[in-house]
Amino acid sequence: MQSRRTLLAVAEVAAWWVPLAALWLVLVSTVDPLEVAVGAGASAVVALVARGARRAVTGR
């Protein structure tokens, strides 16, 4: 049961991360390795915050 919960958590974070990272790449003017790394990191942080906010609101 714990592995299913972990898998769902990873899937939820990934579901947030992918569109956020894509949005970052669309909005930056130059795409170089540093911009990609910063965008990936920032998107990961925001995806984790979004999951935490959803859990806080729904109580699950």
N, C-alpha and C positions, 0 to 999 in steps of 0.2 A: 504493500500500500504506500509506503514511503517513497519508493522509486517512481510510482505513478505521479505522486504529488510533485516530486522534484522535476520530472519530465514536463508536467504541465506548467510549472513555474518557469522553466527554461524556455518553453514554447511561447509563453506570454511575453517574457522579456524580449525574445527574438522578434515577436510580432510587433512590438513597439520599436525595437532598434532598427529594423530594416527600413521602414518609411522615414524615420527620423534621420538616418544616415543618408538616405536618398535625397531628402529635402536639403540637408546640409550641402551635398554635392551640387545640387541645382542652384543654390543661392551663393556659393563662393565664386569669385571671379576667375581664380586660377586653381587648377587641380594639380598639385604637386604632392609628393609623398608626405610632407609635413601636414598639409591641409587635410589629407585623407586620415592621417593618424589622429589629429585633433578632432576631426568630425566624428570618427569612430568612438573615441573616448567620451566626448561630450554626449553623443547619442546613447552610449551605454549607461552613463550616469542618469540621464533623463529617463531612460527606459526603466531603470530600477526605481526611480522616484515615482514614476507613473504606476508601477505595480504596487508600490507601497501605499500610494494614495487610493488606489482602487480597493486594496484590502482594508484600509482604514474606513472607507465609506461603506463597503458591503459587509464588513465584519468577518470575512472568510480568509 
